[in-house]
Amino acid sequence: MMKTTARWLSDYVQTGLSPEKLAEVLTLSGTEVELMEAVGADTRFTLEVTSNRTDCLSVLGLAREVAAVTGKPLKLPSPSYRTAADKASDFASVKIEPDALAACPYYTAQLIRGVKVGPSPVWLRERLEGIGLASVNNIVDITNFVLFETGQPLHAFDLSKLAGRRIVVRMARAKEKFSPIADRKQRPFLELDTSTLVIADAEKPQAVGGVMGGALSQVTESTTDILLESAYFEPRGIKAASRRLELSSDSSFRFERDVDVAQVLAASRRAAQLILEVAGGNVLDGVLEAGEASPRSREVTLDPALISRVLGIEVSPAEVRRILLALGLSASEQGMRFVAPSFRPDLERDIDLVEEVGRVYGLDRVQAPLRMTVAMARPTRRQRVRARVREVMRGLGFSEGLSDSFVNPRTSVAAFTIEGASHTAIEARNPVNAALPALRRNLLGSLLLSLQTNQRQALAQPRIYEVANVFTPRAASRESGEHEVLGLLGRDFADVKGAVETLLARLGIEAALGLKSEPDTIFAPGRAARLSLGGEVMGVVGEPSAAVMKEFDCEGRCALAELHLGLLVRHWRETPRFTAPARFPAAERDLAVVLDASRSWAEVVACVRGACDGTLRDVELFDEFRGKQVPPGKKSLAFRLTFRHDERTLRAEEVQAQVDAAVEALSRKLGGALRA
């Protein structure tokens, strides 16, 4: 935010406009006046300044905008004063230590002796009180006035309170103490660290660079000699220090958004002139300088044809030059080559100059044709698959979940991925929730948290699906490995596996769904499988182990699945394939086989299919039993075999021969026996 008043603006550009019309000019040119308030006989403007227009964080910057739009002349201050015969370098010195040069590339100081500190004159109080600043004394008020006038922050030190009459710009020492001007009652001292830039004397910090001055060297009624600081500070360091110390000021607000290094000396001279006018004294000869000022400017060539092509209107070259010169650019004698001033670092390309011409010329003067082109955008293949997945899952009775992408990386499921590899988590430097600092590598933990929440609310066992991104860091790379997966939470293994098979069928995916036993990781022994589709790993399905259920404070049983959505997108058949209804009846036979508990269902299916011919259409598990009727270390699997021939009805003896072959293979290869 930036504040000024109509009268303060009129000091630099006389427009004759009412405050309302002046606010309209500023708003239409790109600096929006958010609030207008009457302040005595004046009008205060509160403006929203975009981050790329730091020049408008000054009254002169706003006056330049008004002058460019209205065509009125801009009156800039031209400080002029006589200096004393004494040299400033004989009374004080400034130095930037090498490790602080990056944080403060340029530092200047002027010495003013024999000032009389007291109340400010009426004109100065009116300007500051008009924007909501309380008057302190004539010296401090001048530094605040010049800050708002030019956008360059300044600070005045009582020279007699600077040990050794030295200024040393350096990084703070560990646990060094500093007493700020503001907030002294609540925090009389701040503890600094080595990343904080300080303006010190020969002994101790007297200011946090670019943020706030110190109480020990502030200007008081007894001050007679001052050291006037004007410097350039690196924006990121100021922002970090301000946040870390919880200190902010009008100075830090500007420094952290970047100021114009070319204004450092100009603002100092302007303040020195005004101090001589309101407080008397003498400016010592010479400016104390450390570091180097490197003003930024760049040359940009503008093609007039680009203006008409972008804006849709013709603007004469003469008007283009008038506008850009009024905004502070300089131009070559002929042609359209312009040099952007250092206070406009946002002007880098020809299109930036086109924007300047457009907003000052008046975008309201651009005639917009009453025509609108509407282009139909077809959903992408992935978007259509997502929509189909949601439709199928809703039809199966699943509710869609939406969970946080950040998780606790120390849970037992946090490192699990479909590929089975454990990767280092990607953690946020400043997480919103300290308990959830890492991006998730799977949806399983999120689904278990959903189950936990439902159970704590005494709700029925949920069946949930979620389509979301997971993040698995790639080895030797800073890339996140972000990809989309489908997560499922159901009642048990059969429930979730059946949902996956139904989903594949509804997506027209005809590739065989392979099941391979999943090693006992986060799942219950023998209750998990890795899914493959067309030979590629598609996902995993399983029932969490008792330890995992306890860790998430969940009761009963549940099953989880996670599938690569990209694989579903690749195999999706958009146009369904017609399959004629079977002309001949199927024959079904149920078997109950006792096997070693270590044998997986996938092994049983493979053994049965290998023993039977092509008339075997389906092998469906409908029961698993372990108990007193089954020997220790064994389990009973009950399943249904479905047979059908495409050209005729199967005879009973043909079906029985296939069943016998399956039983013999189970006995010979897996050690299975029919349950009595």
Secondary structure, DSSP 8 states (H G I E B T S, - for coil): -EEEEHHHHHTT------HHHHHHHHHHTT-EEEEEEEETTEEEEEEE--TT-GGGSSHHHHHHHHHHHH------------EEEEEGGGT-EEEE-GGGTTT-SEEEEEEEES-------HHHHHHHHHTT-----HHHHHHHHHHHHHS--EEEEEGGGSGGGEEEEEE--TT-EE-BSSSTTT-S-EE--TTSEEEE-SSSEEEETTTEEBGGG---TT--EEEEEEEE--HHHHHHHHHHHT---HHHHHHTT---TTHHHHHHHHHHHHHHHHH--EEEES-EEEE------EEEE--HHHHHHHHSS---HHHHHHHHHHTT-EE-SSSSEEEE-TT-TT--SHHHHHHHHHHHH-GGGS---S----------HHHHHHHHHHHHHHHTT-EE----SEE-TTSTTTT--TT-------B-SS-SSTT--EE-S-SHHHHHHHHHHHHHTT-----EEEEEEEE---TT-----EEEEEEEEESSHHHHHHHHHHHHHHTT--S-EEEEE--SSSEEEEEEEEEEETTEEEEEEEEE-HHHHHHTT--S--EEEEEEHHHHHHH--SS-------SS--EEEEEEEEEETT--HHHHHHHHHHHS-TTEEEEEEEEEE-STTS-TTEEEEEEEEEE--SSS---HHHHHHHHHHHHHHHHHHH--EE--
